[in-house]
């Protein structure tokens, strides 16, 4: 074709750009750049973090590119194995996992440790999308029951670790698939009602520290040096940022170490303190555009599998962003959810970019517009 | 057919899916809008609140404690100063297990059991203290040892701090007073006075004596440093600082060496001595024995020593000179004689015959001397301390006239000295009695009660300060000065001084020849009278009067036999004196508790003090008095620049 006539570098460029959705990429890279800025500010004591995050970013980009090259049809083949492997690993964690901070979340794989629950964030929607795709023509309520079981088993294992935050996120991803698959509003309403009714029961199953987190959210001042400390200090950071922020590298809350976990889960506090409401709005707009782009891709997807998966991944981006920012600004309980594209950490970044790669693949093989 | 329905079905499904995507999109927007509203609330509406909180977080105001003012005596001898010492301090909030930490620290620094007990007590008593001293005055070796292992102890630090030091030890302890840790009551008082902020960073406050009375002068103004701190409370950098202003230096009217001579002369005996400059009311010496070592209070006194001081029947913490009440005994006689002269009731030459007793109202009042003094004129009545003369005289004068004459001399009223805790005493009078008693039968003044008033017994009850004040007033022919302990106060930075000038409270018009006569008679006491032995071969002129005050009432007819009376029930020995007679430079009153006759204990003590004052003669058994300077190696820190 034409490609053959282009000089080599341009030919490579073209090949690399193939299947990459520039809108998504630009949004993601913008967010990542903001993240690097905030990370640089938060890492005045460990500058190597920024370099580390750049490497993470490179790896994640490569993974995204690879995934974007895979046809959704091929992905379907991975659904069941990925799900089963994920499930097996979760069981393994429950049996032989490392305990860190009182929670059994990590699994030793050779020299490195690995959180299988992270893998489930994608494996579960993949599995459910595959399942609904398989039963596309004969979808009955019974299928939803099966889907619910597919959802609840890994969820229970993760919640048991205990890692309520991840469980909620994985559960949300699965729920989005079920929602997009067309579970009737009546059933949704009933489930919602049952969920509310079950709250006291859930409360009974919560660990002490989990209950405390919920309670301190309601009134952080009850425990200003303990569980309330995170919320109080991060809220102060956000509030003291004001309209314009204190300026890059000028956040006192962050630089004087009042913000715990300021590289990871609480990086939004650092960002918000230094860039103020303006910065926050920019962030929200970027996330909104990202989610919107994902939903558009989902709406135009070629198959049931592709659309369900794309829709669920899009809403996952939203969920992560919303939960994290809500937690840092004190309207949601403190759960271990990183801020997408901004928080330091390779695993989370990898999941996000792979998710984006799936979106790109779905977009590449989208439904041909019927005329 | 089937294919078509399938197609329609999937189209319907697609439509449904896209509807749900739309709903999801709206939900996302609503959720993000909610978040944005939260940001708007925090960052715009509540911005001021959170900015203030962030500043509070960030900036810690660290007080810079001022150096406390020094005290020097009238000759410039330093009597209270500061020195730099190292303390081992524990920050209770930063230490998890205090007992264990103390155990661990004791591997490097010797911690005695007393120090542990004291620390526990401090911990209980003080709330909100940043840090509390575990051990004071660390040796250089201990400082080095601990510093090398400091990293092991979070919340334990060595602090350099100024300590108060009193070079004369227990000499003058009641006048100088002592410092103690600011307790809850002190704190409340400071807040009430509106100076709480000035005491941030100050752990100690004057608790008694000059230290307490002149606390506002001595303390100085606390400076402040604004320090940026991190979440762990570590200082990062100083943002601004306001230096502290040292406290003012106080020059006392006290002659510390005179004070020391007097205290050494007391030895282990209890009692009090007050010496005043009659020309201006300046206190030269103010002794209360037993005393205490104010240096022991500086570090936060250990409970055992405190219990000893507080529980002792000798009450060493009481300042007997201003709060001890004693009958004046015969020392009241010169004033009554003067009253007789001034009112014309007696002439110096008029005589009585003393058979050794005085009968009044069916009661027999005995003279101290068996068989009596024979024919007695006023001179002899003072020199020999004839009781019968004064039984007779007080009956002639009447209680009203006595009270009226004695009142301006300060008997039974507060002198207004600048020390806390001064007692009023009792100048007996019918009015006083009517007020004092509730029972109407007791409220009446009986004429018989007037008789013993003449020899300083009965209801008389005065502080040694009042006795000395009266003596000074007589010596200065009727001028009553307000007693002063402070000569002037100096600002160490500007060198500005504020004088505390002599202040005449009132003047009584006394006839000079009458006063001179009394003085002559009192001079006679030391030459040929009851004080002659104590003042044998004295090289200056001195007037005096002995006194003996009963501690327990003797029944009439009962003979007082010293040997049979328990030590604490023995009479108090008193002496008042002034010197030189012609133009007095010193007036004093001495009381030796349970010392027996005035001539035996109090008069020789007065002689020792006067010998030093008049001649510079150091009493035997005492080296040239110098402050025991045990801190010669300590770095002495003078207040101010």
Interface residues (C-beta under 8 A of the other chain):
Chain A: X136 X137 X176 X179 X180 X182 X233 X235 X236 X237 X238 X239 X240 X241 X242 X243 X252 X253 X256 X257 X258 X272 X276 X277 X280 X281 X284 X287 X288 X291 X292 X295 X298 X299 X304 X307 X311 X314 X315 X318 X322 X325 X326 X329 X330 X331
Chain B: X6 X9 X10 X13 X16 X17 X18 X20 X21 X24 X25 X28 X29 X31 X32 X35 X36 X38 X39 X40 X42 X43 X44 X46 X47 X49 X50 X51 X53 X54 X57 X58 X228 X229 X230 X231 X232 X236
